[in-house]
Amino acid sequence: MCLMSSNPVKKIGTNPSDKPPSQEETSEPSSSQSGKYLFKQFCFCCNQRLDRAKKIYAPSDNQKNLLITYLRCYKLNIDPNDTRIFGGDDRVCDNCFRDALYKKKALLLERYSGEPLLGPVIPSHPSTSSTYPSQPSTSSADASQPSTSSSRLTTTIEKDESSQTQGSSSGSTGSEYEKITPVKKTKVTVPIPRVASSHGRCFITPSKMKNLVSIPKSAISHAFIETGVLIPEGNKVCRDNLTPDGVYLNSRSISQMKVINDESVINEEFFKTLVTDLRKKAKNTLFNQFENENLVREETLKHYTGLDKEKFINLVKLCSSMRTSRNRSKSQALALYLFQIKTGLSHEMISHIFGVEDRISVTHFLTEARDALTRDFVSKYLGLSHKTKQDLVENYSSKLASELLSNKPGELLVIFDGTYIYCQKSSNYGFQKKTYSPHKFRNLVKPMIMVTTAGYIIEVWGEFPATKNDAQIIKDLFKTSEFSSFMKSGDIRSIVDRGLKTCVEDFEKNGIPVNIPQDKGSQKQLSVIQANETRLVTKVRWVIEAINGLLKKSYRYLDKVIQNKSLPHVNDDVRIACALVNYTYRRLVAEDDDIEVAKHMKTLVNKPNLLYNLVKEKKIR
């Protein structure tokens, strides 16, 4: 940018009345004098090599604040209150000076708006027209007052009529002058408690002095909203006390803040920022509360999503294929979907509750969340291959069930049963015929669920037509390679109800033993031994009924009538709900099953029923 530039470096004078250098001063220095004028040969801003053929001047003391404001605030994005300033040997090239002075002028005036006062002057770019009113001059004593650490710069522009006329007559470009003056910031003491002011160590954990960052303004506002305690600007905090995105203090850090003073001193800029954040908080909708999953309250998450904070944050991380868009974050989309399957409310109702603009946006967000959960989440918590058989036997099976029904150690007991998802009637005759159940006298579709004896869902299949019974569904599953290879792999025992009695042969033909409640057949009632063996099966099989009830109770969407236009993705919804049940898995059977109870039950299977014999002998009716 400035390497061997033809543009000379600007001379920074201390006053408009400073005389320009003489011809002798502006002439090229000799080789013996070159070191006298160029102590440093690089621009302070861009670090490009300066032109050695021109005489170079360093900034004067009265104009260091001006150059810091322009060059460092807007070209280097450095705080103007930074302790680093121009040294006596520093130089600035013409390009950097012009860029900072003119291209950023509008931003500077907007930021440092206030009552303009006369201050040190500096030549401005000749092509810039003066659209700002000139200010009355003040005494040299007023203009030379030193600036304090709490001062800020207010800028105006004034043309120097005489220098412009002189420049035009001599063929020069002319000059304009920008007037800078320090204006004191207004500070006020307010009765608001604050924490200690710390710039060399973390103000929360003072023992930590490394890996420190300045606390963000958003973290100051958030901590004040949560606790009513102010944190001084510029306080240092270690990264461990911030949220993963580095924007706010985490909940643990907020609880560890210590108040050391009941009063705080704030300036007008900080007050404006704080009030702005409070206004945003007052207008905050439920949808906006879920923008950052780390800041949502535990009670809010539990109430609207059914998950605790740790589970929800982990779920957001698992959905890695979904990206945050300008309209919603990942956590917002997931919160909407979890709330929808938890309550079963319509999209329009959800848009009103969460404060989303319209129903169409809610539909888009739900679709994106459903697709992400299906891709990234379901396969980790549902499927025939997501866990090994040994893991299922050791950690997700009931010891009591194995003692009652299994005669082989390490055998996996699985329970099958179908459930119902109700749907609307249809004017399409073919669809209406397939979804109408003569058993329930309603329109529905059927998923088939397989669980362990401790209530862990291994897999769910569907959605099957209402015209197929459970036995026909199992026969169709045996025709698939994945299910058939899993069941034929050995050491698996099936537990079914009487609705699957017609497919018992299919199980046994594939070498899979089956436990099923006894059937009366032509008898009026079961015999004593048959009834006792049935009780053994019922003692284990109740788990599948509990899982079906848990699904419908935890996720009301599956318990309500599904609109027919939602049926194409209802299978994804069922699989996601089953994966969520596994994600928050709690054993339905205690781990310390009483093996002695199981052994005692087995000894009573062949014991005669004395009451039954008495009724039979006395012919009591």
N, C-alpha and C positions, 0 to 999 in steps of 0.2 A: 504494500500500500504506500509506504513512505520510502522505499529503498531507492536511493539516488534520485529522489523526487526533485523536480524543478521548482516546486513550491517551497519558498523559504519558511523557516520557523518564525512564528509571530513573536515580536518583541512585546513583552508584557510590561507596560508602564504602570506607574503608581498614580498617575493623574492625567487628565486630558491635556493639561498644559505642558506635559513632558515634551521636550524638544526631540525631534527625530535625530538619529545619529548622523554625524558629519560624514563627508565623503571619505575621510581617512578611516573612520571607524567601520564603514560598510565595505571597504575594499577588501580584497582577498588577503588573508594573513599569509605571511611567509611561512616557510617550513619550520623556522625556529620559533614562530609565534603560534603555530596551530594548537599546540597543547594548552596555550593560555586560555583559549576560548572554548575548547571542546574537552571538558573533563569526562563527560560520558557521551558516547556516540550513538545512543539508541533512544528512541522515543519512549517516554514514560508509559504511554498507553498501549501502543501496538508493538513495541520492542523491535521495530524496523530500524535499520541503520539510517542515520541522518546524513544530509549533504555537508561534506567538510568544506565546500567552497564558499559557504556563507557564514557570516558571523552569527553565533548562537547566544541567546540570552536566556537565563533562568527566570522563572516566575518570581515576582517580588513578594515580600511577606504579606502585603495587604491584599493580594489577589490569590493566595493559596486556597482560601475557602471557596472562592468563585470557581476555580478550576476543579477542585474536589467535587463540588456540586455537579458541574456539567460533565466532566470527563469520567468520574468514577461512579456517580449515581446511575447514569444512563448508558454509558458505553461499557463499563465494567460491571454494572449492577452491584456496586458496593455501597454499604450504608454510609451516608455522609458523616455520621458520627464516629466512623472508624478512626482508630488512633493513628493509622498510617497516613502520613502527609507527604507533600513534596519536599525533598531534600534540597540542599543548596546547590547540588550538582545536577538535578533532574532537568530534563528538557522535554518539550512536547512539540511534535511536528505540526505543520500547518493543516494537514488533512484531518488529523484527529481533533484538532481544536475547532475547525469549522463544522465538522460532523456533530460534535457534542453541542456546540453553541447554537446551531441553527436547526438541525433536523429534530432535536429534542426540545425545542423551545416551547412548543405547545403543551407538551406533557409537564414540563417544569412549571409553567405558569398555572396549570391546573392543580398541580400538587401543592405548590407553595403560594396559593392565593392568599391575599391579605392586603393590608394597607401599604402601598409601595413607599419606600423612603429612598433618599439619595445615598449612594454608597460608592465604593471604588468602581472605576470605569474600566472598560476593556474594548478595544476596537472590534466592531462586528462586521459581518459579511457585507460587501458593497451591494450585492444583488438583492438584499432583503429590504423591502420597503417598510418604513416605520408606520405601523398602524396603531401604535399605542401612544397615548398622550404623554407628553413630557411632564416631568415633575419639577416643582420649584426647587431651587438649589438651597443647600443648607451650608452652614459654616464648616470650615475644614475640620474644626474640632469635633463636630457631631459626626462627620463622615469617617473619622479615623478612630472611632470608639472600638475597642476590641470586642470580638464576639465571644460569648460564653458557650458552655457545653449544651445548654438548653435552648440555644438560638437556632432559628431556621432562616433560610434565605428567601426573600421576596424580590422578584425581578421586574424591571420595566425597561423600556428602550427609549432612548432619546437621541436624536440626530445632533451631530456637531456641525452647525451650519458653516462655520469658518473653515473647518478641516475639509468638509465636502467640497466647498468652493475652491479651496487651494488644490485639492486633489484633481479636480476636473481641469483646472487651468494648467497643471503640470503634467497631465496625461496619466496620473495615478488613478487608482480605482476609488479613492475616497474612503471615508470611514464613518462608522456609526458606533455609538457607545451604549453598552448595557450597564445599568446601574444596579448594584447589589448592596443590600444592607441586611444586617442581622436583625431579626424581630424576635423578641422573647416569646416562647411558648407559654400559654396559660396553664398553670398547674393549680390544682385544688386538692385540699385534704378532705376526704370523705370518711364517715364512720363505718368502714367496711374492713373486716379483719383480713390480714394478709400473711403470707409465709415469709420466710427469710429471703433476703436478696443475696444471691450467690452467683458469682461469675467464674470462680475457679474450681468449683466442685459441684456435684449434683445436689440440688436443694432438697431432694427427697432422701437420698442415701448419701450423706456427706462423705462417707469413707471412699466413695468412688470418684476418682479424679481423671479417669481416662475414658475415651469413647464418648465424649460429651458433645451435645448439640444445643443450640439455642432453642428454647421452648417455642413452638409455633403459636401464633396468635389464636388459631382455632382451638388449641389445647387450653389456652388461658380462658377463653370464653366458655368452653365446655366444662372445665373444672369449676368455674364460678357458678354456672347454672346448676351443677350437681351439688355443690357444697356451700355456696355463698362466700367462698374465700378467694381473694384475688392473689394472683401470682405476678410479681413485678416483671415488667418487660426486660428481656435480655437474660433472664435466669437460665442457667445451664442445667441440663438434665441428661442422664445417661440413656442410651437407646433401649435398655432393658425395661425402662419404666414407661415406654411409649407403646402404643398399639402397633401391630405388624406393619401397617402402612405409614407409621411415623407421623400421624396427623393429630392424635389425641393421646392423653394419658390413659393408661389402662386402669381398670377398676381397683386393682391392688394398690397402685401408686396413689390414686385419689384418696383411698382410705388411710394412707400413711402420711398425708400432708399435715404439718404441724403449724399451728397459728402462733406467731411470735409478737404480733401487734394488732390492736383493735382498730387502727386507723391506717388508711392507705393514701398515697399521693399519686394522682393520675393526671395526665395531660389531656388536651383536647382531642388529639388524634386517637389515643387509646379509648377515650370515652365514646367517641363516635363509632369505633369498631365494635365495642362492647354492646352498645345500644342496637347497632345493626344486627348483630348475632341474636340478641334477645328478641328482636322483631321477627327474625326468621324462625326462631324457636316457637314464638307465639302462633305463627301461621303454619307451623309444621303439621303435616298430615300423617296418618298412620303409615301410608306408603313411604313417605320420606324417612320415617323412623327406622325403616329396614334398609336404608341405603348402605349403612355400614354395619355389618353383623356384629362387630366388636362392641358397638355402643348401644345395642338394643338391651333393654332391661330383661332380666331373667323371667319375671312374671309375664311380661308382654309376649315373649317367645313361647312360653309354655301355654299361654291362653290361646294364642292364634295359630300356632303350628303344631302343638302337641309334643315338641322336642325341648329339651333343656338347652342351655346356651352352648355347652361344649359339643353336644351332638349336632346342633344346627351349624356351628362354625365348621365342623369337620365335614358335614354334608356339602357345604358350599365349596370346600376345597376338593372334594371328590368329583364334583361336576366340572372337570377341567376343560371339557370341550365347549362349554358355554362361555361366551365373552360378555363383558359389560358393554352396553351400548349407551348412547347419549340419552336414551329415554328411561333406562332402568339398569340397575345393577344386578348381579347374579343373586344376591341375597333377596332382593325385592321380588324377582320372578319366582324363586323357590318358596318364599313366604306366601305369595298368592296361591301357588299350586297346593301347598300343604293345607292352607286354610280352606281351599275349595273342596278337596277330598275329605277333609275333616268335618265340614259342615254340610256339604252338598248344596250350598246356596247357588243361585243363578249368577251369571257373569255380571248382570246389571246391578244386582244387589252388592256384589263384591266391589264393584267400581265405586259405589256410594260409601261403603264402609271404609275402604282404604283411601278414598279421595283421589282415585285415578280419573282422568279426564272423561273417558267414555268406555263403553262396553267392548268396543272393537280392540282397544289397546289391551284390555284384560285378556281377551281371547288370544291375542298374539303372545302375550307374556306366558300364559298357561301352556300354550303349544310349545314354546321354546323350552320351558322348564320340564315338560313331560319328555320331550325328545332327549334332553341332556340327562335326565335321570335314567331313562331307558338305556342310553349308550354307556354311561359311566358308573352308574350306581347299582342297577339291578343285578348285573352279572357278578358282582362281588358278594351279594347276600342272597342269591337265589339261583338255583340250577342244579342239575344232577352232578356237575363236575366242580362246583365251587368249593366243596369240602370233600375230604377223603372219607371212606367208610370207617376207618379206624377213628378218625376225629369225631364222627357222628356217634359211634358206639360209646366212646369214652366220655364225651362232654355233653352230648345232647340226647341221651337215652336214659330211661328209667331202669334202675336195678331191680325194682319190684316186678316190672313187666318181664324182664329177662328171666327172672326166677320162676314166674308163673307159667309162661308160655314157651320159653326156649329151652331146648335140651342140649344146646351147643354153645360153648363159650365164644365170645367175640361175634356172635350173630347179630345182624342189624334187623330190628323190628320196625316196619313201616306201616302206617295206617292210611287207607284210601277212603275218600268220601267226596261226594259232589255237593255243590251249593248252588244257590240261585241268584241271578242278577235280573231284576225285573225291568222290562222295557215297555214302550208304548204299543198300542195297537197300530196296525198299518193298513192302509187302503190297498196295498199291494197284496194280492191273494197268495202268491207263492211265499212271500216273506211272513205273512200272517199265519200261514199253515205251519211253517217251520218253528215259529216262536211261541205258538199256543200250546200250553201244557194241559192235557186232560186231567192230570193229577192235581194240579194247583188251580186250574181254571183261570189261569192268567198267562199273559205273554212274558216270556223270560228266555234267558240263555243260561247255559250251565258251564261253570268252570269245575275242573277236577283237581283236588288238592292231595298231596302226599306229605305227611308229617312224621316226625319221630315220636317215640312214646313220651318224650318230655316236652313236646309242644313246639319243636323247631320245624319250620316249613322247609322242606327240601325242594319241592317244585310244584308249580301250578300250571295246568294246561287249560286251554279254552280259546274261544267260547264255542260250546257245542250247542246244536239245536235242541229245543225243548222236546222234540219227538224222540230223542235218543235217551235210553235209560243208562244208569251207571255201568251196567254190565257191558252194554254195547260200546260205551266210551272206552273201557279198559281193553276190549278186544281191538278197537281201532289203534290204541296206543301201542299194543304189542306189534302192530304192523310197522311202526317206526323203528328205525335202527338204533337211535339213541336210547329210548326207553327199553327196548328189548335187550341191548347189550348190557345196560346197567342192571337189569333184573337177573340176567343169566350169569352175572359175574360170580355168583356164589355167596353163601353166608348171608342170605336175605330171607326174612320171613314176613309174610303179608298178613295184616289184620283187617278184615272187611266186615261189613254188615250183611244182612240177609238179601239186600238189594243186589248184591254181586254174586249170589249163589250160582247163577248160570255161567259165570266165567271162572269158577273154581277149577274146572278142567284145564283152562288155558294156563293158569298158574302152575298147576301140577305137571302139565305137559312140558313146561319149561324148567322143571326141577325146582319150583319155588313152593315151599310148604305154606299152607294157609290156615289161619284160625278164624272161624266164623261161628256166630251163634247157631245153636241147633235149631232145626226146623221140626215142627210137630208132624208134618206129613199127614197121614190119615188118622193120627191119634187125636184125642180130645185135648190132651195136655202133655207136656214134656214129662219124661220120667225123672226120678230123683237125680240120677247121674247126669242126664242130659241138662237138667236145670243148673246143676252145680258147675258143669263145664261151660255153660253159657255165661254164668256169673263171672268166671275167670276172664272171659273175653271182654265182658262189659266193664270189668274193673280196669282194663287197659284202654279200651276203645273210646272212652268218654273224652279223651284229649282232643280228638278231631272235632267233636261237637263244640268244645270250648273255643277252639281256634276259629271256627266259623262264626261263633257269636262275638269273639273279640274283633274280628275283621269288620263286622257290621256295626259294632258299637263304637269302635275307635274311628272309623272312616264312614261317616253317615252317607257319603256319596254313593257307596255300594249298597246301602239299604233302601235307597229311594228309587223311584221309577226313573230310569235313564231315558233321555230323549233318543229317538232312533237315529238322529244325525250324529250322536256321540258314540254309537255302537262301533264304528271302525277303530276307535282307540280305547274302547273299554277294556280290552285285554291288557293293554299297557297299564291302564289305571289299576287293574287287579294285581298285576305283577309288582307294580311299584308299592302298592299297599302291603302285599305280602313281604316284600323286601324290607319295608319300614318296620314291620312287626319283628322280623329277624334282627334289624339294626338296633332296636330297643329291646332285645330279647330278654325275657324273664322266664325262668323255668316254671312250668305249671305244676311240676312234681318236685318235692324237696329232694335235694341231693342225698341226704341221709335216709333213704328209703328203709323202712323196717323189713329187712329180709326175713326176720322171724315170722312176721305176719304172713308173708307169702308162703313160707313153708307150712305154716299151720293151715292156711286155706287149702293147700294141696292135699294135706292129710284128711280133710273133711269132704273131699270130693266123693269118695266111695262110701261114706258113712250113711246108713239108712235114715230116712226122715220119719221119726216116730209119729209125728202128727199126721203125716200123709197115710201111714199104715193104719192109724186109728180111724181116720175118716173113711178109709176104704173098707175096713172090716165092719164098722158100725153102719156103713151106708148112709152117712150123714150128708144131707144136702143143704 
